[in-house]
């Protein structure tokens, strides 16, 4: 009976050893699965970190581009404002020049009108002088005729 008990114990021990080996193998498979999952998770984390780095870089590039665009827009606005100021100054200068020329033209018109009035007055004075000279000639002619007639009467 002792041999049978020893065999039974040996069988039980072997069964326990087999179960322990099975549990150890199962634990090894479970650990291997966990290692693969951990590696996959680490790979995902690395990919996400790379994506985040790329997104950060893209955001920095976009921010620099936006800053450049704003600077370029502001420079364009300054150029446009300067061009508008320059055009306004040119227009004001042209307006002043036109006003000055209009004043000179008006002065010339007044001077021409005064000269025409003086010419007309001179022409009237010349006509009056010519009329007076004609009247004086006629009177002198009459006086001469009267004097000749008197002289004829006296001779007769």
C-alpha positions as CSV (number, residue, x, y, z in Angstrom):
1,X,0.0,0.0,0.0
2,X,2.9,2.4,0.7
3,X,4.1,1.8,-2.9
4,X,0.6,2.6,-4.1
5,X,0.5,5.7,-2.0
6,X,3.9,6.7,-3.2
7,X,2.7,6.2,-6.8
8,X,-0.4,8.2,-6.1
9,X,1.7,10.9,-4.5
10,X,4.1,10.8,-7.4
11,X,1.1,11.0,-9.9
12,X,-0.4,13.8,-7.8
13,X,3.0,15.6,-7.8
14,X,3.4,15.1,-11.5
15,X,-0.1,16.3,-12.1
16,X,0.6,19.3,-9.8
17,X,3.9,19.9,-11.7
18,X,2.1,19.6,-15.0
19,X,-0.6,22.1,-13.8
20,X,2.2,24.4,-12.5
21,X,4.0,24.1,-15.9
22,X,0.7,24.8,-17.7
23,X,0.0,27.8,-15.4
24,X,3.6,29.0,-16.0
25,X,3.2,28.5,-19.8
26,X,-0.1,30.4,-19.6
27,X,1.5,33.1,-17.6
28,X,4.4,33.3,-20.1
29,X,1.8,33.6,-23.0
30,X,-0.1,36.2,-21.0
31,X,3.2,38.1,-20.3
32,X,4.2,37.8,-24.0
33,X,0.7,39.2,-25.0
34,X,1.1,42.0,-22.5
35,X,4.6,42.8,-23.9
36,X,3.2,42.9,-27.4
37,X,0.4,45.2,-26.3
38,X,2.9,47.4,-24.4
39,X,5.1,47.6,-27.5
40,X,2.0,48.5,-29.7
41,X,1.0,51.1,-27.2
42,X,4.5,52.5,-27.1
43,X,4.5,52.6,-30.9
44,X,1.1,54.4,-30.9
45,X,2.5,56.9,-28.3
46,X,5.5,57.5,-30.4
47,X,3.4,58.0,-33.5
48,X,1.1,60.4,-31.7
49,X,4.2,62.3,-30.3
50,X,5.5,62.6,-33.8
51,X,2.1,63.8,-35.1
52,X,2.0,66.3,-32.2
53,X,5.5,67.5,-33.1
54,X,4.6,67.8,-36.7
55,X,1.4,69.7,-35.8
56,X,3.4,72.0,-33.5
57,X,5.9,72.7,-36.3
58,X,3.0,73.3,-38.8
59,X,1.4,75.7,-36.2
60,X,4.7,77.6,-35.8
61,X,5.2,77.8,-39.6
62,X,1.5,79.0,-40.0
63,X,2.1,81.6,-37.2
64,X,5.2,82.9,-38.9
65,X,3.4,83.0,-42.2
66,X,0.5,84.9,-40.7
67,X,3.0,87.3,-39.0
68,X,4.7,87.8,-42.4
69,X,1.4,88.3,-44.2
70,X,0.3,90.9,-41.6
71,X,3.7,92.7,-41.9
72,X,3.4,92.6,-45.7
73,X,-0.2,93.9,-45.5
74,X,0.8,96.7,-43.1
75,X,3.6,97.7,-45.4
76,X,1.2,97.7,-48.4
77,X,-1.2,99.9,-46.4
78,X,1.6,102.3,-45.6
79,X,2.5,102.4,-49.3
80,X,-1.1,103.0,-50.2
81,X,-1.5,105.7,-47.7
82,X,1.7,107.4,-48.9
83,X,0.5,107.2,-52.5
84,X,-2.9,108.7,-51.5
85,X,-1.2,111.5,-49.6
86,X,1.1,112.2,-52.6
87,X,-1.9,112.2,-55.0
88,X,-3.8,114.5,-52.6
89,X,-0.8,116.9,-52.4
90,X,-0.5,116.8,-56.2
91,X,-4.2,117.6,-56.6
92,X,-4.0,120.4,-54.1
93,X,-1.0,121.8,-55.9
94,X,-2.8,121.6,-59.2
95,X,-5.9,123.2,-57.7
96,X,-3.7,126.1,-56.4
97,X,-2.0,126.4,-59.8
98,X,-5.4,126.5,-61.6
99,X,-6.7,129.1,-59.1
100,X,-3.6,131.2,-59.7
101,X,-4.0,130.9,-63.5
102,X,-7.7,131.7,-63.2
103,X,-6.8,134.8,-61.2
104,X,-4.2,135.8,-63.8
105,X,-6.7,135.2,-66.5
106,X,-9.3,137.3,-64.7
107,X,-6.7,140.1,-64.3
108,X,-5.8,139.9,-68.0
109,X,-9.6,140.1,-68.8
110,X,-9.9,143.2,-66.6
111,X,-6.8,144.7,-68.1
112,X,-8.1,144.0,-71.6
113,X,-11.5,145.5,-70.7
114,X,-9.7,148.6,-69.3
115,X,-7.5,148.9,-72.4
116,X,-10.7,148.5,-74.6
117,X,-12.4,151.2,-72.6
118,X,-9.3,153.5,-72.9
119,X,-9.1,152.8,-76.6
120,X,-12.8,153.6,-77.0
121,X,-12.3,156.8,-75.0
122,X,-9.3,157.7,-77.1
123,X,-11.3,157.0,-80.3
124,X,-14.1,159.3,-79.0
125,X,-11.6,162.0,-78.1
126,X,-10.0,161.7,-81.5
127,X,-13.4,161.9,-83.2
128,X,-14.3,164.9,-81.1
129,X,-10.9,166.5,-81.8
130,X,-11.4,165.8,-85.5
131,X,-14.9,167.3,-85.4
132,X,-13.6,170.4,-83.5
133,X,-10.8,170.8,-86.0
134,X,-13.3,170.5,-88.9
135,X,-15.5,173.0,-87.1
136,X,-12.6,175.4,-86.6
137,X,-11.5,175.0,-90.3
138,X,-15.1,175.7,-91.4
139,X,-15.2,178.8,-89.2
140,X,-11.8,179.9,-90.5
141,X,-12.9,179.3,-94.1
142,X,-16.1,181.4,-93.4
143,X,-14.0,184.1,-91.8
144,X,-11.7,184.1,-94.8
145,X,-14.6,184.3,-97.2
146,X,-16.2,187.0,-95.1
147,X,-12.9,188.9,-95.0
148,X,-12.5,188.5,-98.8
149,X,-16.0,189.7,-99.4
150,X,-15.3,192.7,-97.1
151,X,-12.1,193.3,-99.0
152,X,-13.9,193.2,-102.4
153,X,-16.5,195.6,-101.1
154,X,-13.9,198.0,-99.9
155,X,-12.0,197.8,-103.3
156,X,-15.2,198.4,-105.2
